Amino acid sequence: MRFTQPFLFSILLLFFTTKILSQKKITEDQINELRLAEDKEREEVNKVTKLFYGQNDKEASYRLSHKLLKKLKTDASKSKLTHQISCYFLEQTRESDSALYYSKKALEFNEFSHDSIKNKRHILAYISIANSFLSKGLFKRAKKTIIEGLEKAENWQLYNERDRFTLFLADLYSYDQKFDKAITLLEKVTKSSDIDVAVGSMMSLGRVYQILGDYNKSDEYNNKALKINQNPYYDLAIRLNVAKNIKYTGKKNEIIPQLKKIIKRGEEMKISYLKNEAKKELITIYIERNKVNQAKKTLLLLLDERKQEGNLIEMLFCYDNLKIVAMQNQNFKQALQYHEEYAIINDSINQLQKAKEINEIEIKYETLQKEKENNQLKKDKEKQIYINTLILIISAILITLILLFALGYYQKLKTQKELNKTQKQVTTEKINSLMKEQELKLIKATIDGQDKERTRIAQGLHDSIGNDLAAIKLLIEGTKALEIEKIQNLIDHTYQKVREISHNTIPKKNRKNEYIEILKEYINNINEVTELKINLVSSEEEVFNKINVVIQNELFVILQELITNTLKHAEAKQINIRLESILDKLHITYDDDGKGFSIDLLKENKGIGINNIKNRIDKLSGSLLIDSHPKRGTLFKIEMDKFIVSYPT
């Protein structure tokens, strides 16, 4: 019983843990599935945006939005399409009630693959709601909505959207003729990281100063906007504002050519709204200057375009101004005809308004029906999720048991592998240690053998031939003066050669090669049999090749001793040797990157190798500097005369 209770508790714990994990997994799967669906639908939604902003075909955008609302499934798509419909009513028909309905509808969509998408869509909805209140003349409600949107954008860290609300609030202050507050906010967002917001704020400042009658200041901000602007639509809008200022800045003759340029560019860029605004401004200028023929010609062209587009609002503008032009020409009959056309178009707009209201009611009904279907689908989906959860829990228990067994087996294999690796590493280290020890013994034996052979030959020359010559010198002291001088000179010359040979005994092989080549060959032999890397640099090889053999031989032995010490004690990876000749001095620098040693300990108890090196340098009247520190490596600097005055004995 003691075993059974903990076992049952473990199973229950595993059951509930697995259930929680499986539910999380299902949620993640749903999110991934939703993201894929959003990505799949994004291309079709973008067609609506392209029609609305890129091609300025707002009617086509409106029709496609309704069509896609029935077809597409995700809230991300529906929220964007609903927002686009609200923009259509705001910008195209100025039907604020319809715009407000669709703006609020966009806030009802909540199932998004990521919160950032949801937050941005809700921010767009707040902008549309505020615009709708503004178009209805409800300034207080518009301001309240803007402030709410601004706070949400700040909390959601949507700083570009926050700047857009600030720009919107500033424009609202300017509409309310609170120009000081408007200017303060607009100047704040002229430095926004969103270029469109920065440009928009400068355009608004230009418009505010135009209203205030400061046209130079207005042009200053318009020109600033032109410098940083990257949006071709804004570029044309700014130039239109600049053109409107011309008639107030003493350049009245330039306004008509500027407006014509804007109209032409608007046609090329297919930005019909700004092109038409420029045409309307041009028509106003023509009427003000009593240029009735030009005004009539431009109005008739504009009217023809509006008839083809079916834009009834703009047709009203054309008929109203054609009536004014006819009256200026004293053609009252034609003025009456234009007035009648105006009345017919106005009645058509009223009838269409009623038809659209009916259409909106139908859309609301269809939306409610769709919501009912979605709710039923949601219930069915939740039921399926519950069944899938049970299956996943049972599967998870079985998989967990298999994984536990596999984990134990894997840990056993891993431990055995680590043990084998450790044993192999220890064996390799032992072999490397033995090989290094043998290498050191071989090099040491070679150097010791060379020194012993040289000592033996030198000693023999000195003790046998040298002593015999000395005895001969003593025996002939009683000989005639002239003969004695000749004999003594010959004996002295011979004795001097014997002494020189005894101090300069070097292998025959070395006599045949240049000194530096001998040294390089010796170093290459060591590099080939050890892991140590020895670098030799000689700036003036000819000098070292021609110096006295005594110095060559002693330097060779000193470098042998230094290299042997490094191999034996330093655990170094690299040695650098530099041979230099400066004026009458030879400079030899030797350094390694080994573990170094304490100079204080060296002073207390010098090693035999260091003593040998010091003695050899002293014989050559040279100087030795040693710099070393544990874990920092060792440096030997040797300096001696290039020419020996007297040979060492």
ZIFEN-V201708 format. One record per pair of residues at least 12 apart in sequence whose C-alpha atoms are under 6 Angstrom apart, sorted by sequence separation. I is the first residue (numbers start at 1). J is the second residue. If there is no record, write none. Layout:
i=I j=J
i=I j=J
This chain:
i=130 j=142
i=150 j=162
i=170 j=182
i=206 j=218
i=243 j=255
i=263 j=275
i=283 j=295
i=303 j=315
i=323 j=335
i=577 j=589
i=625 j=637
i=48 j=61
i=86 j=99
i=577 j=590
i=624 j=637
i=576 j=590
i=624 j=638
i=107 j=122
i=130 j=145
i=150 j=165
i=170 j=185
i=186 j=201
i=206 j=221
i=303 j=318
i=323 j=338
i=576 j=591
i=623 j=638
i=65 j=81
i=86 j=102
i=206 j=222
i=575 j=591
i=623 j=639
i=86 j=103
i=575 j=592
i=622 j=639
i=574 j=592
i=622 j=640
i=202 j=221
i=203 j=222
i=259 j=278
i=299 j=318
i=319 j=338
i=82 j=102
i=83 j=103
i=572 j=593
i=103 j=125
i=572 j=594
i=62 j=85
i=126 j=149
i=202 j=225
i=319 j=342
i=571 j=594
i=82 j=106
i=570 j=594
i=103 j=128
i=570 j=595
i=103 j=129
i=199 j=225
i=316 j=342
i=79 j=106
i=100 j=129
i=619 j=648
i=515 j=545
i=514 j=545
i=597 j=628
i=598 j=629
i=100 j=132
i=596 j=628
i=597 j=629
i=292 j=325
i=596 j=629
i=597 j=630
i=75 j=109
i=160 j=194
i=596 j=630
i=595 j=630
i=596 j=631
i=75 j=111
i=76 j=112
i=96 j=132
i=595 j=631
i=596 j=632
i=595 j=632
i=596 j=633
i=595 j=633
i=596 j=634
i=594 j=633
i=534 j=574
i=538 j=578
i=593 j=633
i=532 j=573
i=533 j=574
i=534 j=575
i=535 j=576
i=536 j=577
i=537 j=578
i=538 j=579
i=539 j=580
i=592 j=633
i=532 j=574
i=592 j=634
i=591 j=634
i=458 j=502
i=591 j=635
i=590 j=635
i=504 j=550
i=590 j=636
i=589 j=636
i=589 j=637
i=588 j=637
i=588 j=638
i=454 j=505
i=587 j=638
i=587 j=639
i=586 j=639
i=586 j=640
i=558 j=613
i=585 j=640
i=585 j=641
i=586 j=642
i=585 j=642
i=584 j=642
i=35 j=113
i=34 j=113
i=31 j=113
i=19 j=393
